[in-house]
Amino acid sequence: MNWAHLHLVLNHVPVIGMVLGVVLLAVALVKQSRDLQRVSLGFFILLALLALPVYFTGEPAAKVIEQLPGVSESVIERHEEAALIALVAVEVLGVIALGGVFLSRRPKTIPTWFAITLLLLSIAVGGWMVWTANLGGQIRHTEIRATGNALTPAGEIKSDLPGRAEEAD
């Protein structure tokens, strides 16, 4: 297993986990379940911790694949920039969730305003993480890029450079 493989294995956990955390917190709010709210707080703290190895395996993964055919440095850079923002955002979310744990010490409950704010923030962070993951997918999956280097229905390869398209074998 190399760094690129490890990064690919790890990166799904915080992205899918964030979606699950949002659903968990939303259900907790609807059911007015203090226990479920506390579980969702712990879940967000765990996701903040799990995001660290994902981020820090990114640079070594880029070094493994940057010389492969079809890999664009600009696509890697866009993903890296989005990943840094995603990391900071999920870490902030984790710290806020940790604050919620202290706010909800027995016999106190988590204030509704806090839980709703955390839900809205987690939706925003989750959306950014999904966007970042999509950018990462574009590094090796040219078919999901908006422009350039994608196969056309006729089997021709589009090029970013005008007049430089080549026919696929």
N, C-alpha and C positions, 0 to 999 in steps of 0.2 A: 504494500500500500504506500503510495507516495502522498505528498502534501495536497495535491489537487484532489485525489480520491478522498482523503480525510476531510477536506473542506466540503466536498459535495455530500458526504455522509452526514456531517454535522449541521450544515446550514438549514436543513429542513426542520430541525427540531424547534428553534425559536420562532420560525415563521408560522408553522402549523400550531405550535403551542400558543402563540399570541391569539390566533383565531379562537382556539378553545378557551383561553382565558377570558376573552371578551364575552363569549357565550356564557361561560360560567358566572361571571359577574353580573351579566344581564339577568340571568335566571335568579341569582341571589337577590337582586333588587326587586324583581317582580314578586318573588315568594317572600320577600322581607325576611330572609334567612340570615341571621347573624353568623351562624357557623359556616354557611356556604360563602358568605362574604369574606370571612377570615381565610378560608381555603383558597379563594381567588387571590387574595393578597399574597399568600405564600407562593402561589403559582407564578405571579408576576415577579416576585423576588427570585425564584428559581430560574425563570426565563432570563432575567438580567444576568445571572451568573453563567448560564449556558451560552449566552451571546458572546461572551469573552473569547472562548476558544474558537468560535466560528470566525470572529473578526481577525484574530491573530494567526489563523491558518491561511487567511486570504492572500497575504503578500507572498509567502512561500509557494502557494498554489499558483499564483500568477507567474512566478519565475519558472515553474515547471512547464506551463503551457504557452508562454508568450512567443516562443519561436515556432509553434505549430502552424501549419498552413490554415488560412482562414481566420486566424485570431487577430483581432484588431486592437492595437494599443489604446486607441481612443475609447473603445467599448470597455476595456478593462479599467481605464481611468474613471469613466462615468460610474461604473459599478463601485470602485474604491471610494469615490467621493460620497456616493449615496450610502455606502456601508458605514462610513465614519459617522454620518448624521444619524443613521439607524442605531448604531452602537450607543452614541450619546443619549439618544431619545429613550432607548430601552433601559439604560442605566438610570436615567432620571426617573423613569416610571418605577423601577425597582426600589429606588430610594423613597419615593412617595408612598409606595405600597408598604415599605418598612415603617414609615411614619404612621400609616393606617393601622398597622399591627399594634403600635403603642397607643394610638387613639382608642383602640377597641379592647383594651385590657379589661378583664372582668371587674365589676359588673357592667362596665360601659358598653355601648354599642357603637358601631361605626356611624358617624353622622351621615345622614342621607346626602347632604350636599357634597360630602367628601367622596362617597361611593359613586355618585353621578359624575362628578368631575373626573374621577379615576376612570370610569367607563368611557367617557368622551376622549380622554387622553389616550387610553389604550386602543381605541378605534383608530385614532390618528397615527399612533406609533405602529400599529398593526398594518395600516395601509401603506405607510412608508416602508416597512419591512417587506411587504409583498412586492412593492415597486422595486426595491433593491434586489430582491431575489429574481425578479423578471430581468433586470439589467444583467445580473450574473448569468442567467440562462442564455442571454443573447451572445455571450462570449463565444460559446461553441455551437450554438443553435442558430445559424444564420437565417433559418426559415422564420424565426419570430422577430427578426429585426424589422423595423419600419421601412428602411431603405438599404439598398446596397448589398452585394454579395449573397443574394438569395437565388435559389433555383427558380426559373420561370416554368410555367406549365409545359413549354416546348422543350425543356431540358437544357436550355441555354443558361449560362451563368452570367448574372448581372454583375457589372463592375462599378465601383464608385467613380471610375474615370470614364468620361464620355468616349465612345468609339473603341473601348478596350474590352468589349464582351467577347468571351470565348465560348465555343460550342463544347458541351460536355460529351465525353466518350460514351 
